[in-house]
């Protein structure tokens, strides 16, 4: 049986300004610092959609202490690396350095995240970069299919908005709108700082606390909006599109499922995703690709957002095979409703899913990422320790009940993207 002790216990403290810091010493000669801001595109209004991602870019454009480009130059000249990301639920900045450089470089990351200047001229220059990124995304067939999936999954939820925003909205954003958004949301009380690497815990806490205390939580709402879960599908909802760049059709079948706020309901769905589509011996891969040869690139995912998730099955196939593939997928879903998954199959998938989780915590950056994710989204680190254990506790009855509750064979969303001329 896998045990939660594979991950040790980090030290967590909350500072007087509301920021949470998490530190852990591990015997690997790097230190990874991650700053998580508890906001993403889900907190945006429709008329500023994309501002979170745009702001992620602007954070790197300088502060009173650092000119534009100086942060990257000083990071790179020490051989350190940096990156950032924005999702629906969070924004995330990180650096990985040698231990000897951490005390010098960590303050730079805090500075750009906490004290971004957001100057008008830099804003206008970066707007062009964002518009180009949106244009490139529209040329990416995988991105376009996923965007359509999300639009079918969410009708009213803020999760329906594209993280990048749209050309129309980004073109009209004003620098002051971003400064207001930044002031409201980029507050210490909305942030988590995580440092993992080969420095003593006390030293890591001292460095992080010293940088954090220079920024006090100001008058901003910092209160996440209430997001009501959308109801399950009550019928089969079909959406078809044409994409002339494709040679084979894309078929996606999807259901609305619980998010991370109902974490205990997600474990069985994670295993069901493995039963259906993880590895050559999974059910859909065996039937659709190996035995019948009617589909390939079969991918099954239980996507867990903060408020609500999406369970989806994605395949590629010839146009004429779409009805066959959909029927086969739904027949497999029906079997999950009526037949117990064999214990041996559950054990194989559980070990695979749990091990993937464990393998993803071997590097300091992985662990820092894991701690920051759970602290930001649910304010609790226990799921980070106990995920493998919770996965391995799932029974055949748990899987059947999850399938019956969330994966209806009679009500689901369908996205079909066809090549032109078919």
Secondary structure, DSSP 8 states (H G I E B T S, - for coil): ---GGGS---EEEE-TTS-EEEEEE-SSS-EEEEEEES--GGGS-GGGTTHHHHHHHHGGG--SSS-TTHHHHHHHHTT-EEEEEE-SS-EEEEEEE-GGGHHHHHHHHHHHHHS----HHHHHHHHHHHHHHHHHHHT-HHHHHHHHHHHHH-SSSGGGS-TT--HHHHHH--HHHHHHHHHHH--GGGEEEEEEESS-HHHHHHHHHHHHTTS---S--------------SS-EEEEEE-TT-SSEEEEEEEEEE-GGGGGGTHHHHHHHHHHHSSTTSHHIIIIIIIS-S-EEEEEEEE--SSEEEEEEEEEE-GGGHHHHHHHHHHHHHHHHHS---HHHHHHHHHHHHHHHHHTTSSHHHHHHHHHHHHHHHS-SHHHHHHHHHHHT--HHHHHHHHHHH--SSS-EEEEEE-TT-
